[in-house]
Amino acid sequence: MKKLVTLGEIVVEIMAQERGHGFRSPVTLRGPFPSGAPAIFIDQAGKLGQPCGMIACVGDDDFGWLNIERLRADGVDVSAIAVDRDRVTGSAFVRYRDNGERDFVFNIRYSAAGQVALTDAARALLAECGHFHVMGSSLFSARVIDAAKQAVTLVRQNGGTISFDPNIRKEMLHPEMQDALGWMLRHCDVFLPSGSELTLLTTATTEQAAIKEILALGVTCIVAKRGAEGSSYHDRDRVLHVLGFRVEEIDPTGAGDCFGATFVTCRMRGLSVEQCLRYANASGARAVCMRGPMEGASTFAELDAFIAASEGPSHEH
């Protein structure tokens, strides 16, 4: 099987124990946890046994090695993760509000994560790539945007396919990123938005009009993540909705990344769209049941057991 590859930020996540607003007073912290949206994505793919790898950069510190060791242990090819001796590994401090929303303090742009580039090791990994995944959160600087665009072009030239998850954080969005998000939308095969992201990059303001506009760009399919409500698949010929699973949410971080990795992995293995959505819904649901971004990543055996215990119906039209 050809590899599933992604590129972008690797960080540690440190979370406030108490709920509240921001970090303007001392709070008890928990962590560090290995994290970063593309890192969570590729870790989930590795847990599913999918040949996969990541292009990234970390500092030569405990936070960086924590991530490398975790990814390697879960089956990810870490040969293209560079170690920068002059910069620290990126970080994300997060605090949950009572309503479930989150406040972040990021150190990514000026950390080792900002040094992601297409090294010789990265190009060697891309030569084995059958599908490349882009996270919008990774498009935080001109350097990383350029690397991601080059990777998309190389994979396309080799006959590979592209998926794109906007994964936008309000704390990170700026005009340069907005332009890069639009470019990725025009060059992807599979678009994986969550909630309001469906209309964020279109002139259309309604969901149905946005779907029509996006498919007209040449995108093969749209997979809309709807949290506890499940997910929807849209292409030029059909719409398929698969209901989600009811679970007690402990930590939503990484659920969408696990969903996307599971959907893409299942499609690469030739499963039906309905099977892909059911596995992806289960993956996202299991992810929110664990505290920590990667702690809820699942194997196929774990997903099968979860689905068997509580399976949601689906309907097509």
C-alpha positions as CSV (number, residue, x, y, z in Angstrom):
1,M,0.0,0.0,0.0
2,K,1.2,3.5,-0.7
3,K,1.6,5.8,2.2
4,L,-0.7,8.4,3.7
5,V,1.4,11.5,4.4
6,T,0.7,14.8,6.1
7,L,2.8,17.9,6.9
8,G,2.6,20.5,9.6
9,E,2.9,21.4,13.2
10,I,3.9,19.1,16.0
11,V,3.3,20.6,19.5
12,V,2.7,19.6,23.1
13,E,-0.6,20.4,24.6
14,I,-0.9,21.5,28.2
15,M,-4.4,22.0,29.6
16,A,-5.8,23.8,32.5
17,Q,-7.4,21.5,35.1
18,E,-10.1,23.9,36.0
19,R,-12.7,25.3,33.6
20,G,-12.8,29.1,33.1
21,H,-11.7,31.9,30.8
22,G,-8.1,32.1,29.6
23,F,-4.9,32.2,31.7
24,R,-4.8,35.5,33.4
25,S,-4.4,34.0,36.8
26,P,-2.5,30.9,38.1
27,V,-4.2,27.6,37.4
28,T,-3.3,23.9,37.8
29,L,-2.0,22.5,34.5
30,R,-2.0,18.9,33.2
31,G,0.3,17.6,30.5
32,P,2.4,17.7,28.4
33,F,0.4,15.6,25.8
34,P,1.7,14.9,22.2
35,S,-0.4,17.0,19.9
36,G,-0.8,19.2,16.8
37,A,-3.7,18.6,14.4
38,P,-1.7,16.9,11.6
39,A,0.2,14.8,14.2
40,I,-3.1,13.6,15.7
41,F,-4.4,12.8,12.2
42,I,-1.3,10.8,11.3
43,D,-1.2,9.0,14.7
44,Q,-4.7,7.8,14.2
45,A,-3.8,6.5,10.7
46,G,-0.9,4.7,12.2
47,K,-3.1,3.1,14.9
48,L,-5.3,1.7,12.1
49,G,-2.3,0.0,10.6
50,Q,-2.1,2.3,7.6
51,P,1.4,2.9,6.2
52,C,1.9,6.6,6.9
53,G,4.4,9.3,7.6
54,M,4.7,12.9,8.6
55,I,6.8,15.9,7.5
56,A,7.5,18.2,10.5
57,C,10.0,19.8,12.7
58,V,10.5,19.7,16.5
59,G,13.0,21.0,18.9
60,D,15.8,18.8,20.4
61,D,14.0,18.8,23.7
62,D,11.7,16.5,25.8
63,F,8.6,17.9,24.1
64,G,9.9,17.0,20.7
65,W,11.1,13.5,21.6
66,L,7.8,12.9,23.4
67,N,6.0,13.4,20.1
68,I,8.5,11.5,17.9
69,E,8.5,8.5,20.3
70,R,4.7,8.4,20.4
71,L,4.3,8.6,16.6
72,R,6.9,5.9,16.0
73,A,5.3,3.6,18.6
74,D,1.9,4.0,16.8
75,G,3.4,3.0,13.4
76,V,4.1,6.4,11.9
77,D,7.2,6.8,9.7
78,V,9.1,9.6,11.5
79,S,12.1,9.8,9.1
80,A,11.0,13.2,7.7
81,I,10.5,14.8,11.2
82,A,13.5,17.1,11.5
83,V,15.0,18.0,14.9
84,D,16.1,21.6,15.2
85,R,18.7,22.2,17.9
86,D,18.2,26.0,17.9
87,R,14.4,26.2,18.4
88,V,12.0,24.7,20.9
89,T,9.1,22.4,20.1
90,G,5.8,24.2,19.6
91,S,3.2,24.3,22.4
92,A,-0.5,24.9,22.9
93,F,-2.0,25.8,26.3
94,V,-5.7,25.2,26.4
95,R,-8.5,26.0,28.9
96,Y,-12.0,24.8,28.6
97,R,-15.0,27.1,29.3
98,D,-18.1,25.9,31.0
99,N,-20.0,25.8,27.6
100,G,-17.3,23.5,26.1
101,E,-15.5,26.2,24.1
102,R,-11.8,26.5,24.4
103,D,-9.2,29.3,24.8
104,F,-5.8,28.7,23.4
105,V,-2.3,30.2,23.8
106,F,-0.1,29.0,21.0
107,N,3.7,29.0,20.5
108,I,3.9,27.6,16.9
109,R,4.9,30.3,14.4
110,Y,8.3,31.0,16.0
111,S,8.9,27.5,17.3
112,A,10.6,24.6,15.5
113,A,7.2,24.0,13.9
114,G,7.8,27.1,11.8
115,Q,10.8,25.5,10.2
116,V,8.9,22.8,8.3
117,A,10.5,22.3,4.9
118,L,10.8,19.8,2.1
119,T,14.1,18.2,3.1
120,D,15.6,15.3,1.2
121,A,13.9,13.0,3.8
122,A,10.6,14.7,3.2
123,R,10.9,14.3,-0.6
124,A,11.8,10.7,-0.2
125,L,8.6,10.2,1.9
126,L,6.5,12.0,-0.6
127,A,7.8,9.7,-3.4
128,E,6.0,6.8,-1.5
129,C,2.9,8.9,-1.0
130,G,-0.5,7.8,-2.5
131,H,-2.5,10.3,-0.5
132,F,-1.5,13.6,1.1
133,H,-3.5,15.4,3.8
134,V,-3.4,19.1,4.6
135,M,-4.6,20.7,7.8
136,G,-5.6,24.4,7.6
137,S,-4.0,25.0,11.0
138,S,-0.6,24.1,9.4
139,L,-0.8,27.1,7.0
140,F,0.4,29.6,9.6
141,S,3.5,31.0,7.8
142,A,4.7,31.7,4.3
143,R,7.5,29.0,4.7
144,V,5.1,26.2,5.7
145,I,2.5,27.3,3.1
146,D,5.1,27.0,0.4
147,A,6.2,23.6,1.6
148,A,2.6,22.4,1.7
149,K,1.9,23.7,-1.8
150,Q,5.1,22.0,-3.1
151,A,4.0,18.7,-1.5
152,V,0.5,18.9,-3.0
153,T,2.1,19.5,-6.5
154,L,4.5,16.6,-6.1
155,V,1.9,14.1,-5.0
156,R,-0.4,15.2,-7.8
157,Q,2.4,14.7,-10.3
158,N,2.8,11.2,-9.0
159,G,-0.9,10.4,-9.4
160,G,-1.8,10.7,-5.7
161,T,-4.8,12.4,-4.2
162,I,-5.3,15.2,-1.7
163,S,-7.6,15.8,1.3
164,F,-8.0,19.1,3.1
165,D,-9.4,19.9,6.5
166,P,-9.7,23.6,7.1
167,N,-9.4,23.1,10.9
168,I,-9.4,26.8,11.6
169,R,-8.5,28.3,14.9
170,K,-9.6,31.9,15.4
171,E,-6.4,32.7,17.3
172,M,-4.4,31.8,14.1
173,L,-6.4,33.1,11.2
174,H,-4.8,35.9,9.1
175,P,-5.0,37.1,5.4
176,E,-2.0,35.0,4.2
177,M,-3.6,31.9,5.8
178,Q,-7.0,32.8,4.2
179,D,-5.5,32.8,0.8
180,A,-3.7,29.5,1.4
181,L,-6.9,27.9,2.6
182,G,-8.6,29.0,-0.7
183,W,-5.7,27.5,-2.7
184,M,-6.0,24.2,-0.9
185,L,-9.7,24.0,-1.4
186,R,-9.2,24.4,-5.2
187,H,-6.6,21.7,-5.3
188,C,-8.1,19.0,-3.0
189,D,-10.1,15.9,-3.9
190,V,-11.7,15.4,-0.4
191,F,-12.8,18.4,1.6
192,L,-13.4,17.7,5.3
193,P,-15.1,20.8,7.0
194,S,-16.7,21.0,10.4
195,G,-19.8,23.1,11.1
196,S,-19.5,26.7,9.8
197,E,-16.3,25.8,7.9
198,L,-18.5,24.6,5.1
199,T,-19.3,28.2,4.1
200,L,-16.2,30.0,5.3
201,L,-14.3,29.7,2.0
202,T,-17.3,30.2,-0.4
203,T,-19.3,33.2,-1.6
204,A,-22.4,31.1,-0.8
205,T,-23.9,31.7,2.6
206,T,-26.1,28.6,2.9
207,E,-24.9,25.0,3.3
208,Q,-26.5,23.7,0.1
209,A,-25.3,26.5,-2.1
210,A,-21.8,26.2,-0.6
211,I,-21.7,22.4,-1.4
212,K,-22.7,23.2,-5.0
213,E,-20.0,25.9,-5.3
214,I,-17.3,23.7,-3.8
215,L,-18.1,20.7,-6.0
216,A,-18.0,23.0,-9.0
217,L,-14.4,23.8,-8.2
218,G,-13.5,20.2,-9.0
219,V,-13.5,18.8,-5.5
220,T,-14.5,15.1,-5.7
221,C,-16.4,14.9,-2.5
222,I,-17.3,16.8,0.7
223,V,-17.4,15.1,4.0
224,A,-19.0,17.3,6.6
225,K,-18.3,16.6,10.2
226,R,-21.3,17.2,12.4
227,G,-20.1,16.1,15.9
228,A,-22.7,14.1,17.8
229,E,-25.1,14.3,14.9
230,G,-22.8,12.3,12.7
231,S,-21.5,13.2,9.3
232,S,-22.6,13.8,5.7
233,Y,-21.0,12.8,2.4
234,H,-21.7,14.9,-0.8
235,D,-20.6,14.3,-4.3
236,R,-22.1,15.2,-7.7
237,D,-24.4,12.1,-7.6
238,R,-25.6,11.6,-4.1
239,V,-25.8,12.6,-0.5
240,L,-25.3,10.1,2.4
241,H,-25.8,10.9,6.1
242,V,-24.7,8.5,8.8
243,L,-25.8,9.3,12.4
244,G,-23.3,9.7,15.2
245,F,-22.9,7.9,18.5
246,R,-24.0,9.3,21.8
247,V,-21.1,9.4,24.3
248,E,-20.1,11.4,27.3
249,E,-17.7,14.1,26.1
250,I,-14.5,14.5,28.2
251,D,-12.2,16.2,25.8
252,P,-13.1,17.1,22.2
253,T,-9.6,18.0,21.1
254,G,-8.5,15.7,18.2
255,A,-11.9,14.2,17.5
256,G,-12.1,15.8,14.0
257,D,-8.6,14.8,13.3
258,C,-9.3,11.2,14.2
259,F,-12.5,11.3,12.1
260,G,-10.6,12.6,9.1
261,A,-7.8,10.1,9.4
262,T,-10.2,7.2,9.7
263,F,-12.3,8.3,6.8
264,V,-9.3,8.7,4.5
265,T,-7.7,5.4,5.6
266,C,-10.9,3.5,5.0
267,R,-11.3,5.1,1.5
268,M,-7.7,4.2,0.7
269,R,-8.6,0.6,1.6
270,G,-11.6,0.5,-0.7
271,L,-14.4,0.5,1.8
272,S,-17.8,1.8,0.8
273,V,-18.6,5.4,1.7
274,E,-21.2,4.3,4.3
275,Q,-18.6,2.1,6.0
276,C,-16.1,4.9,5.9
277,L,-18.5,7.3,7.6
278,R,-19.5,4.8,10.2
279,Y,-15.9,4.1,11.1
280,A,-15.1,7.8,11.1
281,N,-18.0,8.6,13.3
282,A,-17.0,5.9,15.7
283,S,-13.4,7.2,15.7
284,G,-14.4,10.7,16.5
285,A,-16.8,9.6,19.2
286,R,-14.2,7.4,20.9
287,A,-11.7,10.2,20.8
288,V,-13.8,12.6,22.9
289,C,-14.0,10.0,25.7
290,M,-10.4,10.3,26.6
291,R,-8.5,13.3,28.0
292,G,-5.6,14.3,25.8
293,P,-5.4,14.9,22.0
294,M,-4.0,11.5,20.9
295,E,-5.2,9.4,23.8
296,G,-8.4,8.5,22.1
297,A,-6.9,7.2,18.8
298,S,-8.4,3.8,18.0
299,T,-7.5,0.6,16.3
300,F,-9.9,-1.1,13.9
301,A,-10.6,-3.7,16.6
302,E,-11.6,-1.0,19.1
303,L,-13.8,0.7,16.5
304,D,-15.5,-2.6,15.7
305,A,-16.2,-3.3,19.3
306,F,-17.5,0.3,19.8
307,I,-19.8,0.1,16.8
308,A,-21.1,-3.3,17.8
309,A,-22.0,-2.0,21.2
310,S,-23.9,1.1,19.9
311,E,-24.5,1.3,16.2
312,G,-26.2,4.3,14.5
313,P,-28.5,3.8,11.5
314,S,-27.9,5.5,8.2
315,H,-30.1,6.7,5.3
316,E,-29.3,7.6,1.7
317,H,-31.1,9.7,-0.8
